[in-house]
Amino acid sequence: MKLSLKPHHLKRYKDIALLFWKYGNTDLAREFADEAAGDEKTPLAAKPGQPAPEELADDLEKMGPTFIKFGQLLSSRADLLPERYFEGARAFAGQDQTVPYAEVEQIVASELGVRISKAFLVF
């Protein structure tokens, strides 16, 4: 996958990096690391200065539709998140945000640089 260095993409990369930075040193990240290493999943107590679980939902919502969908996925999978963060992600359960096709068409065209009909046989 090639990263674009267009200025409007750089801002998005920065936003994503800041999201990872914010949650990278939390019990959320540690539990993922422990599970990846094959360690038993044990609940961890929150440390002072860590973001509250509800902030995860707020932060994902601020990041836009793709991250809202990611939050919806997380809200349906208790096995993917520590209990504290799962409760925060439950705010996404049942949310269904629709975006008008004209807006989708405009975004896709601006990102790809061509009309949808030129880029795809079927969309």
C-alpha positions as CSV (number, residue, x, y, z in Angstrom):
1,M,0.0,0.0,0.0
2,K,1.4,3.4,-1.0
3,L,1.0,6.3,1.3
4,S,0.1,9.6,-0.3
5,L,2.0,12.7,0.8
6,K,-0.7,15.1,-0.3
7,P,-1.2,17.8,2.5
8,H,-4.8,16.8,3.2
9,H,-3.7,13.1,3.7
10,L,-0.8,14.1,6.0
11,K,-3.3,15.7,8.4
12,R,-5.3,12.5,8.5
13,Y,-2.1,10.4,9.1
14,K,-1.3,12.7,12.0
15,D,-4.8,12.3,13.4
16,I,-4.5,8.5,13.2
17,A,-1.0,8.6,14.8
18,L,-2.3,10.7,17.7
19,L,-5.1,8.3,18.3
20,F,-2.6,5.4,18.4
21,W,-0.4,7.5,20.7
22,K,-3.2,8.3,23.1
23,Y,-4.2,4.6,23.5
24,G,-0.8,3.0,22.9
25,N,0.3,3.0,26.5
26,T,-3.0,2.1,28.1
27,D,-4.4,-1.1,29.5
28,L,-6.1,-1.5,26.1
29,A,-2.8,-1.8,24.3
30,R,-1.3,-4.0,27.1
31,E,-4.1,-6.5,27.0
32,F,-3.8,-6.7,23.2
33,A,-0.1,-7.3,23.6
34,D,-0.6,-9.9,26.3
35,E,-3.1,-11.8,24.2
36,A,-0.9,-11.7,21.1
37,A,1.9,-13.2,23.2
38,G,-0.4,-16.0,24.4
39,D,-0.6,-14.7,28.0
40,E,-3.8,-15.2,29.9
41,K,-6.1,-12.2,29.7
42,T,-6.4,-10.6,33.2
43,P,-8.3,-7.4,33.9
44,L,-6.0,-4.5,34.5
45,A,-6.8,-1.5,36.7
46,A,-6.7,1.9,35.2
47,K,-3.7,4.0,35.9
48,P,-3.9,7.7,36.6
49,G,-3.7,9.9,33.5
50,Q,-5.1,7.2,31.1
51,P,-8.0,8.1,28.9
52,A,-11.4,7.1,30.2
53,P,-13.1,4.3,28.3
54,E,-15.8,6.7,27.1
55,E,-13.2,8.8,25.4
56,L,-12.5,5.9,23.0
57,A,-16.0,6.2,21.6
58,D,-15.7,10.0,21.4
59,D,-12.3,9.8,19.7
60,L,-13.5,7.3,17.2
61,E,-16.6,9.4,16.4
62,K,-14.4,12.5,15.9
63,M,-12.3,10.5,13.4
64,G,-15.2,10.0,11.0
65,P,-17.4,7.4,9.4
66,T,-14.7,4.7,8.9
67,F,-13.7,4.9,12.6
68,I,-17.4,4.9,13.6
69,K,-17.8,1.6,11.7
70,F,-14.7,0.3,13.5
71,G,-16.3,1.3,16.8
72,Q,-19.5,-0.5,15.8
73,L,-17.5,-3.6,15.1
74,L,-15.8,-3.3,18.5
75,S,-19.1,-2.8,20.2
76,S,-20.2,-6.2,19.0
77,R,-17.1,-8.1,20.0
78,A,-16.5,-8.3,23.8
79,D,-13.5,-10.6,23.1
80,L,-11.6,-7.8,21.3
81,L,-11.6,-5.2,24.1
82,P,-11.0,-5.0,27.8
83,E,-14.2,-4.9,29.8
84,R,-13.8,-1.2,30.6
85,Y,-13.3,-0.2,27.0
86,F,-16.1,-2.5,25.7
87,E,-18.6,-0.6,27.8
88,G,-17.4,2.6,26.2
89,A,-17.6,1.2,22.7
90,R,-21.2,0.0,23.4
91,A,-22.2,3.6,22.6
92,F,-21.8,2.6,18.9
93,A,-24.2,-0.4,19.2
94,G,-27.3,0.3,17.1
95,Q,-26.0,3.5,15.6
96,D,-26.7,3.7,11.9
97,Q,-25.4,6.8,10.2
98,T,-26.4,7.2,6.6
99,V,-24.5,9.4,4.2
100,P,-26.3,10.7,1.1
101,Y,-25.0,9.1,-2.1
102,A,-24.1,12.5,-3.6
103,E,-21.8,13.1,-0.7
104,V,-20.2,9.7,-1.1
105,E,-19.8,10.3,-4.8
106,Q,-18.1,13.6,-4.3
107,I,-15.7,12.2,-1.7
108,V,-14.7,9.2,-3.8
109,A,-14.3,11.4,-6.9
110,S,-12.1,13.9,-5.0
111,E,-10.0,11.2,-3.4
112,L,-9.5,9.2,-6.7
113,G,-9.4,12.1,-9.0
114,V,-11.9,10.6,-11.4
115,R,-15.7,10.1,-11.4
116,I,-17.0,6.9,-9.9
117,S,-18.3,5.7,-13.3
118,K,-14.8,5.9,-14.7
119,A,-13.1,4.2,-11.8
120,F,-15.6,1.3,-11.2
121,L,-17.8,-0.9,-13.4
122,V,-20.2,-1.3,-10.5
123,F,-20.4,0.8,-7.4
